[in-house]
Amino acid sequence: MNKKLIILSGINLIEGGPLTIYKECLKYLEESFPEKYRIVALVHDRNLFSEYESKIEFIEFKDSKKSYLKRIYYEYFYFKKLSKKLKPYLWFSLHDMTPNVEAHKRVVYCHNGMIFYNVKKEDIINEFKMFMFSKFYKYIYKINIQKNDFVVVQQDWIRKRFKELFKIKNVIVAHPNVVIDDVNLEKNKQIEKNSFLYPAFPRIFKNFEIICEAVKILEEKNIMDFMVYLTIDGSENLYSKKLFEKYKNLKNLKFLGLLKRNELMKYYEILENIIFPSKLETWGLPISEAKAFGKNILLADLEYAHETLGNYENVMFFKSDEAKELAEKMEILINRKNIKFDGNIGKNIEKPFCRNWKELFDILLSDNS
């Protein structure tokens, strides 16, 4: 009996949240469909997926990151030939672009929200590549998008924008189902009092400035009994370099540099509060991580943040451009007086909506879809 073929394409995914999503997807398929389907994963480097057994076949494209032209060649030309040869039942592209392929079903997973971010003129110098992405990525999204049986996005607000922008109806909201199995909740773990963490890679929309300015405000008020940890050190890019040079003299700010996941988990264990001021996210994994650890969270009062957090009590929201308001919320937690959390209630999301990979693939592989 010939097995139906599922092809997952993610030749550009090598790090961060998108790679985590790809791995979680493969993990589900490996555990659930080895007998019924043949699964082929198109990847940049097979070594990034060393944890997977022989149930999944891998095809490497190690030159896919050499240039954007190379990526375009694969997506719009080479994959056409590959699809004709392999004859997939489902071609699932996990990185935004809708390839030119032949398949019984075609699906694209869109995770880059840069098209919704307005880059300020003064930020263009710091993040020129991001500026270009924000201006032109919507045209990359648009190519072939209406040829998909389904378009998958991570949040409801993105679905609404996609429907307006691309005139499509077949959009599924699928919340990432990332299992944080390295959470350590030791009851007697020593927690550093009045400590705050912001774990993020330095991009302009990550909004590190508001935290630095809040620390400055607190120091000017002679409030010194606290420490804020940032996972940058100025070496990552021009944006982080300028941040470091401007705020390196603040006594209550510590620049950690980028952390490996196991190192980051140790900071989650021992630090008391998480700050997440990002102005744009398609999900925001640190929010889920902070929730899993049961931390107090200071969170940007934006639509993505409320949807990601879901039901949670120990959260205070602040305007993402108001450093003074963030400083006030931090001071409340530092003084431990009159603490009143805002709390958050998860929103009801219209169907099609999936809370895990099983629910998503039930839709994608249904004979009725």
N, C-alpha and C positions, 0 to 999 in steps of 0.2 A: 504493500500500500504506500503510495507516494504521499509524503507529508506536505501540507501547505507551508509555503515559505514566508517568513516574516523577516524583512530587512530593516534594521535600524541604522540610520546614518547620523554620525556625529564626528566627522573627520577633523573638525576645528576645535573640539572640546578637549582641553588639556589641563584645566585647573578650575578651582572655585566651585560655586554653586551649580553651574551648568554641567560640569563633569560629575558632581555628586548626583544630580538628577539622572544622568545617563546610567550611572552605575546602579542606582536604585531600580531603574527600569529593567536593566538586564538581570539583576538579582531576582526580581519578581518573575520574569519570564523563565529563568533557569529553574526556579523552584516549582513553577506551575505548568509549563507547557512542553517539557522535553519529549514526551511521547507523541503528542498530537501535532506539533509543528517543528519545522526545521528553522533554526534561528541563526541569522548571519548578522554580525555587527561590523559596520564600517567605521574604522577608528584611525586616529593619527598614529598612535603607538600602542602596540599590543601589550607592552610592559606596564602600561597604566592600568591594565585589567588583569593582573596576575592572579587575583583571588578567584577568578572564574574557572570552572572545570571545562572539560571537553564537550559539554552539552551545547556550548555556544561556539560557533565558528567565527573567527576574526579575519578581516581583510584590512591590511595596513595601507595607509596613504601618508608616508612619512614626509613627503614634500608638500603636503597640502597647506602648510603654514608659511611657505617661502614667499608667497605674494598673494594678493587678492585675485589676481588674474588666474593663478593656478586653481584657486578655489572655484572661481567661476567656470573654468574649464571642466572641472570634475562635476559640478552641480548641473550644468546645462548641456554638456556634450558627452563626457565619458559615461556618466551614470545612465544615459539613454541606452548606450550599447550594453552596459552591464545588466540593466533591467530586462532587455530583450533576451539576453543569454540565460539569466537565472529565473525569469518569469515569476516574480513574487506575487503572493496573494495580497500582502500588505507592505507598502513602503512607508516607513515612519521616519521622517526627517526631524531630528531633535535639536536643530540649531537654526531656526528662523527662515532659512531659504527654502523655497519650494522647488525641488529639482525637476528637470525635464525627464521624466521617466514613464515607463509603461508598467502598470500594476492594476490588479483588480480593485484595490483600495489605496488611496493616497491620503496621507495625513502629515501635517506639519505642526511642530511644537514651537511656539514663539515665546521667548524668554527675555528678549532685550527690549527694555522700555525707553531707550534713549530718544526715540522719535517724539516722546512726550515731554522732553526736558528742554526748557528755554535757556540756552547758554548765554550768559552775559558777555558783552563785548570785552570787558576787562579779563574775562576768563579764557578767551581764545588763545592767548599766548601760552598759558599754563597747560591747556589741554586741547591742542589743535586737532588731534585725531578724534577726540570725543566731539568736538564741534562739528567736524565733517560727518561723523556718524549721525549726530542729531539732525543734520540737514538732509542727508541722502539715504539713510537706512530705510526710510519708509518706501523708497522706490525699490529697494531690494526685497522688502516684504511683499510689495505689490506684484512682482513678477510671478505669474502662475498661481497666485493664491486662490483664485476662484476655481481652479482645477482640482482642488482638494475635496475629498469627501468630508473631512473635518479639519478645523483649525483649533488647536488646543492652546489655551492661555492659562495663566496661574491665578488670575483674580478677576472678579466680576467687573471692576471698573475698566479693566483692559478690554474685556469682551465688548462693553458698550462703545468704547472708542474705536475698536476694530470694525464693528458693524457700521459705524458712521463713516470711517475713513476709507474702508475698502468695499463697502456695499455688499457685505456677506452676511449670511444668517446662520451658517452651520458651525457656530463657535461653541466649544465645550470649555467650561471652567473646571480645571483640575488642580486642586490644592496639592502642593508637593507633600509626599508622604515619606519624608526623610526620618528614618529611625535613628535617634541619637542614643545609641546603645553604650556609649562610653561615658555616660553621666554617672558620677560618683556622688551619692548622697549620704556620706558618712555623718552620723549624728554628732560625733565628737570632733569634727573637723574644725580647726581654729580659723575663724573668719576675721579678716582684717577690718577693723572698725572704720566706718566712714570712707570706704573705698569705692571707686567708680571705675568702670571699664567700658571702653568703646572699641570693639573688635571690627575693623573694616580696612579694606585696601584704600589707599589715598586716591580718590577720584573727587572732582569738584562737587558733584552732587551729594557726596557723602557728608559734606557740611561739617568738617572738623572745626572750622572757625568758631562756630557758636559755642562749642565746649571750651575752647581756649579763651574766648572772651568771657565766658561765665566764670572760669577759674580766676581770670584777671579781676573781675568785679568782686569776687569773694575775698581775694587777697587785699584789695584796696580797702575792704571793710575790716581788715585784720582778722578774718576768719581763716585759720591756718590748720585746724585739726582735721585734715582730710587729704586724700591723694587720688588723682585721676590718672589712669593708665590708658595710653593710646598705642595701637599696634602699628606705629610708623616711627621712623627715626630720621627722616630727611634724605635718605639714600635712594628711595624708590623712584621718584620722578621729580620734575620741577615744582609741581604743586606741593609735595611734601617737604621739599627743600625750603621753600618760602615759608611754610608753616613753622618748621623747626627754627629757622633763623629769627622769625618774628616773636616766637613764644618760648624759646629755650630757657629764658631766665626766670620763668615762673617757677616758684619753689614747689608748688603743689601739683605739678604736671610732670609725668614721667613718660618718656618716649621709649617704648619697648622694642620697636622694629617689628617686622613681620614674624609671626609665630607659626610653627608647625601645629597641626591639629591637636596632638597630644599635649603640647605645651599650653595651647589655648585652653584646653579643658581643665588644666591645673589652676589657671587663673579664674575660670568660672567657679571652681570649687571654693577658693579662698577669699574672693572679693565679694563685697556686699551688694552692690548696685550696678545695674547696666544702664548706660545711656545709648539711645539710638536716635540720632537727629537727622538721618538721611532724608533728602528731599525727594528721592525717586527710587523705588524698588518695584520689581515685579513680584517679589515675595519678601525677602529680608530674613535670611536664615538665623542671624543672631537673636532675633525676636523669639523664634521657636526654641532656640537653645537656652535663652534666659528663662523662658517659661518652664522648660523641662527641669532646670535647676532650681526653680522656685524663687528667683531673685526679684528684688524690687526693680522696677523698670521705669525709667524716664524716657518717654517716647514722643516722637514728633506727632502732632495732631493732624495726621493726614490719612486719607482714605485707605491707602495700602496698609498702613500700620494697624488700623482697627481691624481690617479683615484678616491679616496675618495672625494677630494676637488671639482672636476668638474670645472665648470666655476666660477672664482672668481678673483677679481682684487687685493685686499689688502693683498698680500702674498709675503714674501721673503723666498727663499729656501736657505738652507745651507747644507754642507756635514755633515753627522751624526757623524763623528769622528773628526771634526775640531772645537774645542772650540774657537780658535782665530777668525775664520770666524763668528761664532755665536755672539761673543762679538762685532765684528765690526758692525753687523746688528743691534744689540741691541743699540749700541752707536748712530747709525744713527737715530733710533726712539727716543732716549732720547734727542738728540740735536735738533731734528725736522728740520734738514737742509739737503737739497739734498736727500730727501726721494724719492726713485724710486722703486716702487713695481715691482716684476717680472710678476705678473699675472699668471693665469693658465686657460687652455682651456680643457674642458672635452673631453676624447678620444671617438672615435667611436668604439663600441664593437660589434663584430659579434654575430649573433644569434646562439643558443638560448640565449637571454638576456632579463631579466625582471627588470623593474624599481619599481615594487610594488607587493604586495601579489596577487592582482587580476590577473596580467599578469602571475605570477608563477602558480597559481592554474588553470588558463585556460589551461596551458600546461599539468600539472599533471593529470587533470581530463578529458582531451580530449579523446574521443573514438578512435582517430587516433594515440594516443601516446602509 
